[in-house]
């Protein structure tokens, strides 16, 4: 059942905003006029800034490298009051040499700016969540699902999900070859369509009110949509004529994909940077300004909606880079260690779970392309029996390791690609164990090894508590 969230009042206590919200069932009363809320990001849009710029709290351009394509909003001219006498003229005109002379404190200002940048790169976004969240919730909807997050198929270690074959046996889920493919086949199987405009957020909550996924949306900004279109065109340009290798032809997901980022090698027991091959296509994409703008929005959305998960992920990647004495990451400020570029021309993944990803983290998926989201490109959430309309340029955060998912193919003549950011569970385990394997811990410190084993039984329960609840967000559906 869908709900629409309306603000009731705002109380202030020690400069912290606690939103109290009312829920209206959509179409609850015939005599109640329909509520037409503003776009979710419209309320906080500033001239020449998008949401990533607002929440980055004055991050310098070189840190997030956002591209602003909007023209400044016109200002209303105020006629000046007449002067009773002409303004005084300076007695000495400054020379051109003095105008170009650098300030004696320029070096001090530069060093301070560099320190601020280093602090933000190590700590993540200094976002103003308490003031912005009430505005985001003005147009947020809630979709309550019949699932219980605690029952998701997590491995006994708590780091990853139950592997795919075992998971299918336990849940009775069909294999990719046996699963439905078309929208009609899913509808015949009892699935329902969740209509989504791709802009206003919708929270997916379990039976206990835990928000385990978020249809985030996108900035209400034509410049952002233009950047998303250019990013899709760039992926099409770079992949034109490419002969995909067996490694890049992902049979598990049914797409041509290039992955880059920090992985953990089971054979070598070390962290390493996975290069995507194909003559550096992935590196070119990661350094593209439009791709960076999309990634910056992903990071800001992750920080807003899942603050504890974001904080944990940021601390983890900071610790990883410090250990490796490296500043290399997929995107500036990203809390995810890896990125996958799924190339078209018509990306449509088969039914699967990314079970090796970190079980307690989100996966960020951004759809790109030129297609009608009402006829194809839907995100299939098998465990929820749901087909979510997924417009181009929009972002969805969900635990891809735990929920079986796929895509409905788009129509002939349409194009679709996607960008996925994630973190492998093995990387998280290696970092958490101070860059040691469990075998190394057992050999060097048996007492510590016992505590590592004991932590497995409570790891998933702890991860569930990091998920925000509707009550914590100020959303009450009773």
SULKADA-V763669 format. One record per backbone hydrogen bond with DSSP energy under -0.5 kcal/mol. CO is the residue of the C=O (numbers start at 0). NH is the residue of the N-H. If there is no record, write none. Layout:
# SULKADA-V763669
co=CO nh=NH
co=CO nh=NH
This chain:
# SULKADA-V763669
co=0 nh=143
co=1 nh=25
co=2 nh=141
co=3 nh=23
co=5 nh=21
co=8 nh=19
co=10 nh=17
co=12 nh=15
co=15 nh=12
co=15 nh=17
co=16 nh=18
co=17 nh=10
co=18 nh=20
co=19 nh=7
co=19 nh=8
co=21 nh=5
co=23 nh=3
co=24 nh=27
co=28 nh=31
co=30 nh=32
co=33 nh=35
co=34 nh=36
co=38 nh=41
co=38 nh=42
co=40 nh=43
co=41 nh=44
co=45 nh=48
co=48 nh=45
co=49 nh=52
co=49 nh=53
co=50 nh=54
co=51 nh=55
co=52 nh=57
co=53 nh=56
co=59 nh=62
co=59 nh=63
co=60 nh=64
co=65 nh=67
co=66 nh=68
co=76 nh=78
co=94 nh=98
co=95 nh=99
co=97 nh=100
co=102 nh=105
co=104 nh=108
co=105 nh=109
co=106 nh=110
co=107 nh=111
co=108 nh=112
co=109 nh=113
co=110 nh=114
co=111 nh=115
co=112 nh=116
co=113 nh=117
co=114 nh=118
co=115 nh=119
co=116 nh=120
co=117 nh=121
co=118 nh=122
co=119 nh=123
co=124 nh=126
co=126 nh=128
co=127 nh=131
co=128 nh=132
co=131 nh=134
co=131 nh=135
co=132 nh=136
co=133 nh=137
co=134 nh=137
co=135 nh=138
co=136 nh=139
co=139 nh=4
co=140 nh=202
co=141 nh=2
co=141 nh=143
co=142 nh=204
co=146 nh=206
co=147 nh=150
co=148 nh=151
co=151 nh=153
co=152 nh=161
co=154 nh=157
co=158 nh=358
co=159 nh=154
co=162 nh=166
co=163 nh=167
co=164 nh=168
co=165 nh=169
co=166 nh=170
co=167 nh=171
co=167 nh=172
co=174 nh=178
co=180 nh=408
co=181 nh=185
co=182 nh=186
co=183 nh=187
co=184 nh=188
co=185 nh=190
co=186 nh=189
co=191 nh=386
co=192 nh=194
co=193 nh=388
co=198 nh=217
co=200 nh=140
co=201 nh=214
co=202 nh=142
co=202 nh=204
co=203 nh=211
co=203 nh=212
co=204 nh=144
co=205 nh=208
co=208 nh=469
co=209 nh=205
co=209 nh=211
co=211 nh=398
co=212 nh=203
co=213 nh=215
co=213 nh=396
co=214 nh=201
co=216 nh=394
co=218 nh=220
co=220 nh=223
co=220 nh=224
co=221 nh=225
co=222 nh=226
co=223 nh=227
co=224 nh=228
co=225 nh=229
co=226 nh=230
co=227 nh=231
co=228 nh=232
co=229 nh=233
co=230 nh=234
co=231 nh=235
co=232 nh=236
co=233 nh=237
co=234 nh=238
co=235 nh=239
co=236 nh=239
co=238 nh=241
co=241 nh=243
co=244 nh=248
co=247 nh=249
co=247 nh=256
co=248 nh=250
co=249 nh=253
co=249 nh=254
co=252 nh=349
co=254 nh=249
co=254 nh=256
co=255 nh=342
co=257 nh=340
co=259 nh=338
co=260 nh=262
co=260 nh=273
co=262 nh=271
co=263 nh=265
co=264 nh=268
co=264 nh=269
co=269 nh=264
co=271 nh=262
co=271 nh=273
co=272 nh=274
co=273 nh=260
co=276 nh=279
co=276 nh=280
co=276 nh=281
co=277 nh=280
co=279 nh=283
co=280 nh=284
co=281 nh=285
co=282 nh=286
co=284 nh=287
co=287 nh=291
co=288 nh=292
co=289 nh=293
co=290 nh=294
co=291 nh=295
co=292 nh=296
co=293 nh=297
co=294 nh=298
co=295 nh=299
co=296 nh=300
co=297 nh=301
co=298 nh=302
co=299 nh=303
co=300 nh=304
co=301 nh=305
co=305 nh=309
co=306 nh=310
co=307 nh=311
co=308 nh=312
co=309 nh=313
co=310 nh=314
co=311 nh=315
co=312 nh=316
co=313 nh=317
co=314 nh=318
co=315 nh=319
co=316 nh=320
co=317 nh=321
co=318 nh=322
co=319 nh=323
co=320 nh=324
co=320 nh=325
co=330 nh=333
co=336 nh=261
co=337 nh=421
co=338 nh=259
co=339 nh=341
co=339 nh=419
co=340 nh=257
co=340 nh=342
co=341 nh=417
co=342 nh=255
co=344 nh=415
co=348 nh=406
co=351 nh=404
co=352 nh=354
co=353 nh=356
co=354 nh=160
co=355 nh=424
co=355 nh=425
co=357 nh=360
co=362 nh=364
co=362 nh=397
co=363 nh=420
co=364 nh=395
co=365 nh=418
co=366 nh=392
co=367 nh=416
co=369 nh=414
co=370 nh=372
co=371 nh=374
co=371 nh=375
co=377 nh=379
co=377 nh=407
co=378 nh=380
co=378 nh=387
co=379 nh=381
co=379 nh=405
co=380 nh=383
co=380 nh=384
co=380 nh=385
co=381 nh=384
co=384 nh=191
co=385 nh=380
co=385 nh=387
co=386 nh=193
co=386 nh=388
co=387 nh=378
co=390 nh=393
co=393 nh=366
co=394 nh=215
co=394 nh=216
co=395 nh=364
co=395 nh=397
co=396 nh=213
co=397 nh=362
co=397 nh=399
co=398 nh=401
co=398 nh=402
co=399 nh=353
co=401 nh=403
co=403 nh=381
co=404 nh=351
co=405 nh=379
co=407 nh=376
co=410 nh=413
co=414 nh=369
co=415 nh=346
co=416 nh=367
co=417 nh=341
co=418 nh=365
co=419 nh=339
co=420 nh=363
co=421 nh=337
co=422 nh=357
co=423 nh=427
co=424 nh=428
co=425 nh=429
co=426 nh=430
co=427 nh=431
co=428 nh=432
co=429 nh=434
co=429 nh=435
co=430 nh=433
co=436 nh=440
co=437 nh=441
co=438 nh=442
co=439 nh=443
co=440 nh=444
co=444 nh=448
co=445 nh=449
co=446 nh=450
co=447 nh=451
co=448 nh=452
co=449 nh=453
co=450 nh=454
co=451 nh=455
co=452 nh=455
co=452 nh=456
co=453 nh=456
co=454 nh=457
co=454 nh=458
co=455 nh=459
co=457 nh=461
co=458 nh=462
co=459 nh=463
co=460 nh=464
co=461 nh=465
co=462 nh=465
co=462 nh=466
co=463 nh=466
co=467 nh=210
co=468 nh=472
co=469 nh=474
co=470 nh=473
co=473 nh=20
co=473 nh=475
